[in-house]
Amino acid sequence: MTDESLSTAAFRVIHIRSRIAEALLNEAYNNTSPEYMADILKAAFKTADAIEHIAEDGFNRKVLPVFLIQSLETALYIMDSLKIPLSRTTLKLPTENEIRFLIQSLKSTQ
């Protein structure tokens, strides 16, 4: 994978992770059930941290497919573990197929 296509993949990962975080935070803002609040806030915090690291790697031209794959696998985990609050969102979420396709694309570069 070229540096340019790896950078594009990094932006896709950032986009996917930020869409999930946005949906979760929107749900929290709109009075989600209290039992999900701690998990939503933790997922949003961890997502912000992951996005920061991906961006920093991009600035330093050190984007590695393995870290992007880990971030996408985490996105799948978050979507599965918080599927009830995410099911109530009106925001556009990434699909599982979209995430898995990007994972496979990244794995093929290793």
TAQUI-V941490 format. One line per field, one symbol per residue. ss: DSSP state (@ for helix, = for strand, . for the rest). phi: phi as a letter, one per 20 degrees, with the letter a starting at -180 (. if undefined). psi: psi as a letter, one per 30 degrees, with the letter a starting at -180 (. if undefined). Layout:
# TAQUI-V941490
ss: ???
phi: ???
psi: ???
This chain:
# TAQUI-V941490
ss: ..@@@@@@@@@@@@@@@@@@@@@@@@@@@....@@@@@@@@@@@@@@@@@@@@@@@@@@.....@@@@@@@@@@@@@@@@@.@@@@@........@@@@@@@@@@@@...
phi: .fgffffffffffgfffffffffffffffemffgfegffffffffffgfffgffffffgelcfdggfffgffffgffffffdfffffefdefefegfgffffgfffffee
psi: kleeeeeeeeeeeeeeeeeeeeeeeeeeehhlkfffeeeeeeeeeeeeeeeeeeeeeeeghhkkeeeeeeeeeeeeeeeefhfeefffkfljllleeeeeeeeeeeeff.
